[in-house]
Amino acid sequence: MPRSSEKKIKDGKIQNQEHENR
């Protein structure tokens, strides 16, 4: 698994959390 893919998933998870917090 490429590292860029893992980073993208992590960024997406963080964005999702921020959206839920709002």
PDB file of N, CA, C and O in Angstrom, chain B, residues numbered from 101:
ATOM      1  N   MET B 101       0.864  -1.221   0.000  1.00  0.00           N
ATOM      2  CA  MET B 101       0.000   0.000   0.000  1.00  0.00           C
ATOM      3  C   MET B 101       0.890   1.258   0.000  1.00  0.00           C
ATOM      4  O   MET B 101       1.773   1.404   0.845  1.00  0.00           O
ATOM      5  N   PRO B 102       0.649   2.128  -0.927  1.00  0.00           N
ATOM      6  CA  PRO B 102       1.460   3.369  -0.983  1.00  0.00           C
ATOM      7  C   PRO B 102       1.180   4.260   0.215  1.00  0.00           C
ATOM      8  O   PRO B 102       0.078   4.285   0.762  1.00  0.00           O
ATOM      9  N   ARG B 103       2.192   4.972   0.593  1.00  0.00           N
ATOM     10  CA  ARG B 103       2.018   5.849   1.785  1.00  0.00           C
ATOM     11  C   ARG B 103       1.058   6.995   1.421  1.00  0.00           C
ATOM     12  O   ARG B 103       0.265   7.417   2.263  1.00  0.00           O
ATOM     13  N   SER B 104       1.116   7.485   0.226  1.00  0.00           N
ATOM     14  CA  SER B 104       0.232   8.619  -0.147  1.00  0.00           C
ATOM     15  C   SER B 104      -1.236   8.207   0.076  1.00  0.00           C
ATOM     16  O   SER B 104      -2.058   9.012   0.514  1.00  0.00           O
ATOM     17  N   SER B 105      -1.540   6.956  -0.230  1.00  0.00           N
ATOM     18  CA  SER B 105      -2.939   6.498  -0.049  1.00  0.00           C
ATOM     19  C   SER B 105      -3.315   6.569   1.435  1.00  0.00           C
ATOM     20  O   SER B 105      -4.403   7.015   1.798  1.00  0.00           O
ATOM     21  N   GLU B 106      -2.387   6.119   2.277  1.00  0.00           N
ATOM     22  CA  GLU B 106      -2.693   6.140   3.730  1.00  0.00           C
ATOM     23  C   GLU B 106      -2.903   7.582   4.192  1.00  0.00           C
ATOM     24  O   GLU B 106      -3.800   7.869   4.984  1.00  0.00           O
ATOM     25  N   LYS B 107      -2.065   8.476   3.686  1.00  0.00           N
ATOM     26  CA  LYS B 107      -2.182   9.892   4.117  1.00  0.00           C
ATOM     27  C   LYS B 107      -3.535  10.450   3.642  1.00  0.00           C
ATOM     28  O   LYS B 107      -4.192  11.204   4.360  1.00  0.00           O
ATOM     29  N   LYS B 108      -3.931  10.073   2.443  1.00  0.00           N
ATOM     30  CA  LYS B 108      -5.213  10.586   1.911  1.00  0.00           C
ATOM     31  C   LYS B 108      -6.358  10.107   2.811  1.00  0.00           C
ATOM     32  O   LYS B 108      -7.253  10.881   3.149  1.00  0.00           O
ATOM     33  N   ILE B 109      -6.323   8.854   3.187  1.00  0.00           N
ATOM     34  CA  ILE B 109      -7.394   8.309   4.045  1.00  0.00           C
ATOM     35  C   ILE B 109      -7.384   9.043   5.392  1.00  0.00           C
ATOM     36  O   ILE B 109      -8.432   9.399   5.929  1.00  0.00           O
ATOM     37  N   LYS B 110      -6.171   9.261   5.924  1.00  0.00           N
ATOM     38  CA  LYS B 110      -6.073   9.947   7.231  1.00  0.00           C
ATOM     39  C   LYS B 110      -6.647  11.363   7.097  1.00  0.00           C
ATOM     40  O   LYS B 110      -7.413  11.807   7.953  1.00  0.00           O
ATOM     41  N   ASP B 111      -6.281  12.059   6.037  1.00  0.00           N
ATOM     42  CA  ASP B 111      -6.794  13.432   5.834  1.00  0.00           C
ATOM     43  C   ASP B 111      -8.318  13.390   5.721  1.00  0.00           C
ATOM     44  O   ASP B 111      -9.009  14.236   6.289  1.00  0.00           O
ATOM     45  N   GLY B 112      -8.829  12.424   5.001  1.00  0.00           N
ATOM     46  CA  GLY B 112     -10.282  12.322   4.832  1.00  0.00           C
ATOM     47  C   GLY B 112     -10.951  12.074   6.177  1.00  0.00           C
ATOM     48  O   GLY B 112     -12.008  12.634   6.470  1.00  0.00           O
ATOM     49  N   LYS B 113     -10.325  11.229   6.991  1.00  0.00           N
ATOM     50  CA  LYS B 113     -10.921  10.947   8.318  1.00  0.00           C
ATOM     51  C   LYS B 113     -10.936  12.219   9.159  1.00  0.00           C
ATOM     52  O   LYS B 113     -11.923  12.511   9.834  1.00  0.00           O
ATOM     53  N   ILE B 114      -9.850  12.967   9.116  1.00  0.00           N
ATOM     54  CA  ILE B 114      -9.771  14.211   9.913  1.00  0.00           C
ATOM     55  C   ILE B 114     -10.840  15.191   9.407  1.00  0.00           C
ATOM     56  O   ILE B 114     -11.519  15.842  10.201  1.00  0.00           O
ATOM     57  N   GLN B 115     -10.981  15.287   8.086  1.00  0.00           N
ATOM     58  CA  GLN B 115     -11.976  16.222   7.527  1.00  0.00           C
ATOM     59  C   GLN B 115     -13.378  15.790   7.964  1.00  0.00           C
ATOM     60  O   GLN B 115     -14.220  16.626   8.294  1.00  0.00           O
ATOM     61  N   ASN B 116     -13.613  14.492   7.963  1.00  0.00           N
ATOM     62  CA  ASN B 116     -14.933  13.984   8.365  1.00  0.00           C
ATOM     63  C   ASN B 116     -15.206  14.361   9.818  1.00  0.00           C
ATOM     64  O   ASN B 116     -16.309  14.782  10.166  1.00  0.00           O
ATOM     65  N   GLN B 117     -14.186  14.206  10.660  1.00  0.00           N
ATOM     66  CA  GLN B 117     -14.368  14.527  12.087  1.00  0.00           C
ATOM     67  C   GLN B 117     -14.686  16.012  12.234  1.00  0.00           C
ATOM     68  O   GLN B 117     -15.571  16.390  13.001  1.00  0.00           O
ATOM     69  N   GLU B 118     -13.969  16.841  11.504  1.00  0.00           N
ATOM     70  CA  GLU B 118     -14.204  18.300  11.613  1.00  0.00           C
ATOM     71  C   GLU B 118     -15.629  18.619  11.169  1.00  0.00           C
ATOM     72  O   GLU B 118     -16.302  19.452  11.776  1.00  0.00           O
ATOM     73  N   HIS B 119     -16.079  17.964  10.124  1.00  0.00           N
ATOM     74  CA  HIS B 119     -17.426  18.230   9.608  1.00  0.00           C
ATOM     75  C   HIS B 119     -18.468  17.823  10.666  1.00  0.00           C
ATOM     76  O   HIS B 119     -19.468  18.512  10.868  1.00  0.00           O
ATOM     77  N   GLU B 120     -18.210  16.704  11.326  1.00  0.00           N
ATOM     78  CA  GLU B 120     -19.169  16.236  12.354  1.00  0.00           C
ATOM     79  C   GLU B 120     -19.156  17.181  13.558  1.00  0.00           C
ATOM     80  O   GLU B 120     -20.189  17.436  14.177  1.00  0.00           O
ATOM     81  N   ASN B 121     -17.978  17.687  13.871  1.00  0.00           N
ATOM     82  CA  ASN B 121     -17.868  18.596  15.028  1.00  0.00           C
ATOM     83  C   ASN B 121     -18.662  19.873  14.756  1.00  0.00           C
ATOM     84  O   ASN B 121     -19.258  20.437  15.673  1.00  0.00           O
ATOM     85  N   ARG B 122     -18.675  20.327  13.515  1.00  0.00           N
ATOM     86  CA  ARG B 122     -19.372  21.581  13.185  1.00  0.00           C
ATOM     87  C   ARG B 122     -20.812  21.341  13.390  1.00  0.00           C
ATOM     88  O   ARG B 122     -21.625  22.242  13.180  1.00  0.00           O
TER      89      ARG B 122
END
